[in-house]
Amino acid sequence: MRTLLPLLLLLTLNSCAPWGWGPPPWDKFAKDELGVDFYISTWRDLNEDGVDEIILYAKNQCGSHGCNLYILAEQEDSFRVISRIAMARLPIRLLETSNRGWRDIAVSVQGRGLSEAYEVRLPFDGEGYATDPTVPPAARIGVPAGEIMIDN
């Protein structure tokens, strides 16, 4: 039993993420291509094609209004940026609604003349998500609902 314990621990650690042990596959792309050194990320199938997209909140690309939020898709042996949303604040939600085959996401906004924080829905426009969550097509949502994908 004593010799099995290290093996069981190793198997458990390797099964924590779909890619196994170590940094996620998009880590090198985030650092080399986006200049993102410190981030929070998750993955969800946003367009219901059976392949997860990467939602990456860049904690080292922040200003007084929020941080950059990237939506990435796998492309052959690398990734491509679907959207870069500036001034996003947490939480990041996956909403039940969708546009043009992609699930809507929500971010919190504050600053830039806004006296209080609120959440906005970001629809997909056929090419990407709205890049500025403080102006249309981003739309304020009343009672936030949906799965929180990234939070503090």
LINFENWO-V712050 format. One record per backbone hydrogen bond with DSSP energy under -0.5 kcal/mol. CO is the residue of the C=O (numbers start at 1). NH is the residue of the N-H. Records with the same first field share a line. If there is no record, write none. Layout:
CO->NH ; NH
//
This chain:
1->5
2->6
3->7
4->8
5->9
6->10
7->11
8->12
9->13
10->14
11->15
12->15
13->16
17->20
24->27
26->30
27->31
28->32
29->33 ; 34
30->34 ; 36
31->35
35->37
38->59 ; 60
40->57
42->55
44->46 ; 53
46->103
53->44
54->56 ; 72
55->42 ; 57
56->58 ; 70
57->40 ; 59
58->61 ; 68
61->68
63->66
65->110
66->63
67->88
68->58
69->85
70->56 ; 72
71->82 ; 83
72->54
73->80
75->78
78->75
80->73 ; 82
83->71
84->86
85->69
86->133
88->67
89->108
91->93
92->149 ; 150
93->95 ; 106
94->147
97->104
99->102
102->99
104->95
105->122
106->93
107->120
108->89
109->118
111->114
113->115
114->111
118->109
119->141
120->107
121->123 ; 139
122->105
123->130
128->125
131->86 ; 133
132->135
135->138
139->121
142->144
147->94 ; 149
150->91 ; 92
//
